[in-house]
């Protein structure tokens, strides 16, 4: 969290320092910059109850289109993983180039098929020019128009950066800038290309394209509302904003974070109730058909993403039921190197229990060791020994803490990258100094719902299931975890230590008094 906060602070400083330079128009297609990307604070200031029905309709449309988008991208991603990705990276690069060529061709040809429209009458203080000079971004783009006072509404969306196109769709006081035919054409084309492009070998996200799709059909609904409610102060850009929020809610299924993001990037707090309404409706409609976009993709990639709450059936199951069909792969404390290599090659587990023979011959768990730590030990080879006996103290001095840290820029080490000779495979390795001696442990009859919550709240990857313990060593409360200092760090102790000593003394006195009374 502090890393995110620090990077956000750096971004804020850099953007603030570059805003003055970008205001002069030297940033090109990146626009003027700033923290408020699509400022619509000068648009519609109020709304009436009669607008709740079209707002609800926008939410339903967003849920339907969002659920359809998730399902189509899921099918196409499965097809890519089954056929294209197995043919190598050249096929992926060719696919990205082909989609780029199709997108460029369609974006150039479709505006040519659209007739130009005469410039509407604009307010003198609106700051909007029609037609816009060629080679610059903004409203009312002149694209192969025969007259100087005409513009191409479809080119206004296509021949702009996505930020400027969204700003045009959100813009207030630009009635009749777009025709319904142009918006429908752009919606069908952009929606189809977004479905095909998502999942290609291109570092691109879905947030801004989702805003583009939603703002397009939101503007369509706004045009219908303007024609139907002629006496209301309705702005088409307001419904474009609500459409963008509805599609993101219907596709990504986020509510609170999306609501905050949409308010921040538009600088319009008065539309917060309407944004909340469309997000709730679109999420409810989308949840009726499938899960969110990222949940579907995570499940397809095999990522064990847990929901916020356990399933109802888990309340009737215990921890033993979840692991009864699994074979636990354990390693002895002093293991042969060849056995460790065999376990790592035959299993994909991230951690392994370490066991040791007890006095009665029973195998007792003494800790957990991670797969990455085993790879570090095998690669370093400094801890190999000839005898199958536990090593003495001081072995940890051979390693630094940084040796066991996973690099952030790669996937870490692999067992295939480690090469050992036959002589080294016959040696032994004591794992006790490198394991976690106190992993999380639950009894076998604990409710599976509680185990689920432990994984969610503590961010666990492993948990041991053991038989029900028969002996209680102690009981810890919150007060036991509070420190009590008297100015000397050497005498710092838990608050419960002094309390328990007093309670222990009082209990002994009470017991002695009871025994005297019994003797008398």
BELDAGI-V940148 format. One record per backbone hydrogen bond with DSSP energy under -1.0 kcal/mol. NH is the residue of the N-H (numbers start at 1). CO is the residue of the C=O. E is the energy in kcal/mol with one decimal. If there is no record, write none. Layout:
# BELDAGI-V940148
[[NH | CO | E] [NH | CO | E]]
This chain:
# BELDAGI-V940148
[[5 | 1 | -2.3] [6 | 2 | -2.4] [7 | 3 | -2.7] [8 | 4 | -2.3] [9 | 5 | -2.0] [10 | 6 | -2.2] [11 | 7 | -2.6] [12 | 8 | -2.4] [13 | 9 | -2.0] [14 | 10 | -2.5] [15 | 11 | -2.9] [16 | 12 | -2.2] [17 | 13 | -2.1] [18 | 14 | -1.6] [19 | 15 | -1.2] [22 | 18 | -2.1] [23 | 19 | -1.8] [25 | 22 | -1.8] [30 | 27 | -1.7] [31 | 28 | -1.5] [38 | 265 | -2.5] [40 | 266 | -2.3] [43 | 40 | -1.8] [51 | 48 | -1.4] [52 | 49 | -1.4] [55 | 51 | -1.8] [56 | 52 | -2.4] [57 | 53 | -2.1] [58 | 54 | -2.1] [59 | 55 | -1.8] [60 | 56 | -2.1] [61 | 57 | -2.6] [62 | 58 | -2.5] [63 | 59 | -2.1] [64 | 60 | -2.3] [65 | 61 | -2.8] [66 | 62 | -2.2] [67 | 63 | -2.2] [68 | 64 | -2.3] [69 | 65 | -2.3] [70 | 66 | -2.2] [71 | 67 | -2.1] [72 | 68 | -2.5] [73 | 69 | -2.5] [74 | 70 | -1.7] [75 | 71 | -2.1] [76 | 72 | -2.4] [77 | 73 | -2.3] [78 | 74 | -2.2] [79 | 75 | -2.1] [80 | 76 | -2.3] [81 | 77 | -2.5] [82 | 78 | -1.8] [83 | 79 | -2.4] [85 | 80 | -2.9] [87 | 84 | -2.0] [93 | 89 | -2.3] [94 | 90 | -2.5] [95 | 91 | -2.3] [96 | 92 | -2.1] [97 | 93 | -2.3] [98 | 94 | -2.4] [99 | 95 | -2.4] [100 | 96 | -2.1] [101 | 97 | -2.2] [102 | 98 | -2.4] [103 | 99 | -2.5] [104 | 100 | -2.3] [105 | 101 | -2.3] [106 | 102 | -2.6] [107 | 103 | -2.4] [108 | 104 | -1.3] [109 | 105 | -2.5] [110 | 106 | -2.2] [113 | 109 | -1.2] [117 | 151 | -3.1] [119 | 149 | -2.6] [126 | 123 | -1.3] [132 | 140 | -4.0] [136 | 133 | -1.2] [151 | 117 | -2.5] [152 | 141 | -2.9] [156 | 152 | -1.5] [158 | 154 | -2.1] [159 | 155 | -2.5] [160 | 158 | -1.5] [165 | 161 | -2.8] [166 | 162 | -2.4] [167 | 163 | -2.1] [168 | 164 | -2.2] [169 | 165 | -2.1] [170 | 166 | -2.4] [177 | 174 | -1.2] [183 | 179 | -2.0] [184 | 180 | -2.4] [185 | 181 | -2.3] [186 | 182 | -2.5] [187 | 183 | -2.5] [188 | 184 | -2.4] [189 | 185 | -2.2] [190 | 186 | -3.0] [191 | 187 | -2.3] [192 | 188 | -2.0] [193 | 189 | -2.5] [194 | 190 | -2.3] [195 | 191 | -1.9] [196 | 192 | -2.0] [197 | 193 | -2.7] [198 | 194 | -1.9] [200 | 197 | -2.1] [202 | 200 | -2.3] [204 | 202 | -2.1] [210 | 206 | -1.5] [211 | 207 | -1.8] [212 | 208 | -2.2] [213 | 209 | -2.4] [214 | 210 | -2.5] [215 | 211 | -2.7] [216 | 212 | -1.4] [217 | 213 | -1.6] [218 | 214 | -2.0] [219 | 215 | -1.9] [220 | 216 | -1.5] [221 | 217 | -2.1] [222 | 218 | -2.2] [223 | 219 | -2.2] [224 | 220 | -1.7] [225 | 221 | -2.3] [226 | 222 | -2.4] [227 | 223 | -1.7] [228 | 224 | -2.1] [229 | 225 | -3.3] [230 | 228 | -1.1] [234 | 232 | -1.8] [240 | 236 | -1.5] [241 | 237 | -1.9] [242 | 238 | -2.0] [243 | 239 | -2.2] [244 | 240 | -2.0] [245 | 241 | -2.2] [246 | 242 | -2.2] [247 | 243 | -2.2] [248 | 244 | -1.9] [249 | 245 | -2.3] [250 | 246 | -2.4] [251 | 247 | -1.8] [252 | 248 | -2.7] [259 | 255 | -2.2] [260 | 256 | -2.1] [261 | 257 | -2.5] [262 | 258 | -2.7] [263 | 259 | -1.7] [264 | 260 | -2.3] [265 | 261 | -2.6] [267 | 263 | -1.5] [272 | 269 | -1.4] [275 | 271 | -2.4] [276 | 272 | -2.5] [277 | 273 | -2.0] [278 | 274 | -2.4] [279 | 275 | -2.0] [280 | 276 | -2.1] [281 | 277 | -2.3] [282 | 278 | -2.6] [283 | 279 | -2.2] [284 | 280 | -2.1] [285 | 281 | -2.4] [286 | 282 | -2.5] [287 | 283 | -2.6] [289 | 286 | -1.4] [290 | 286 | -2.1] [293 | 251 | -2.3] [296 | 292 | -2.2] [297 | 293 | -2.0] [298 | 294 | -2.3] [299 | 295 | -2.1] [300 | 296 | -1.9] [301 | 297 | -1.8] [303 | 298 | -2.6] [305 | 303 | -2.4] [315 | 312 | -1.2] [316 | 313 | -1.2] [317 | 314 | -1.3] [319 | 446 | -2.0] [320 | 444 | -2.0] [331 | 353 | -2.2] [333 | 355 | -1.3] [335 | 429 | -2.1] [337 | 427 | -2.4] [338 | 425 | -1.7] [340 | 336 | -1.9] [341 | 337 | -2.4] [342 | 338 | -2.0] [343 | 339 | -2.1] [344 | 340 | -2.3] [345 | 341 | -2.0] [346 | 342 | -1.8] [347 | 343 | -1.0] [352 | 369 | -2.6] [354 | 367 | -2.6] [355 | 331 | -2.1] [356 | 364 | -2.2] [358 | 362 | -2.7] [361 | 358 | -1.2] [364 | 356 | -2.8] [366 | 354 | -2.9] [368 | 436 | -1.7] [369 | 352 | -2.2] [371 | 350 | -3.2] [374 | 370 | -1.7] [375 | 371 | -2.0] [376 | 372 | -1.8] [377 | 373 | -2.2] [378 | 374 | -2.3] [379 | 375 | -2.0] [380 | 376 | -2.3] [381 | 377 | -2.0] [385 | 428 | -2.5] [398 | 395 | -1.5] [399 | 396 | -1.5] [403 | 400 | -1.0] [404 | 401 | -1.1] [405 | 402 | -1.0] [417 | 414 | -1.3] [425 | 421 | -2.0] [427 | 424 | -1.3] [428 | 385 | -3.1] [429 | 335 | -2.3] [431 | 333 | -2.8] [434 | 431 | -1.3] [436 | 368 | -3.6] [442 | 464 | -2.7] [444 | 466 | -1.7] [446 | 443 | -1.6] [448 | 317 | -2.7] [451 | 447 | -1.7] [452 | 448 | -2.3] [453 | 449 | -2.0] [454 | 450 | -1.9] [455 | 451 | -1.9] [456 | 452 | -2.0] [457 | 453 | -2.9] [458 | 454 | -2.2] [464 | 440 | -2.6] [466 | 442 | -2.2] [481 | 478 | -1.4] [482 | 479 | -1.2] [484 | 493 | -2.6] [491 | 488 | -1.3] [492 | 489 | -1.0] [493 | 484 | -1.8] [495 | 482 | -2.4] [497 | 494 | -1.1] [499 | 495 | -1.6] [500 | 496 | -2.9] [501 | 497 | -1.8] [502 | 498 | -1.9] [503 | 499 | -2.7] [504 | 500 | -3.0] [505 | 501 | -2.2] [506 | 502 | -2.6] [507 | 503 | -2.5] [508 | 504 | -2.1] [509 | 505 | -2.3] [510 | 506 | -2.6] [511 | 507 | -2.3] [512 | 508 | -2.4] [513 | 509 | -2.4] [514 | 510 | -2.3] [515 | 511 | -2.0] [516 | 512 | -2.2] [517 | 513 | -2.4] [518 | 514 | -1.9] [519 | 515 | -2.0] [520 | 516 | -2.5]]
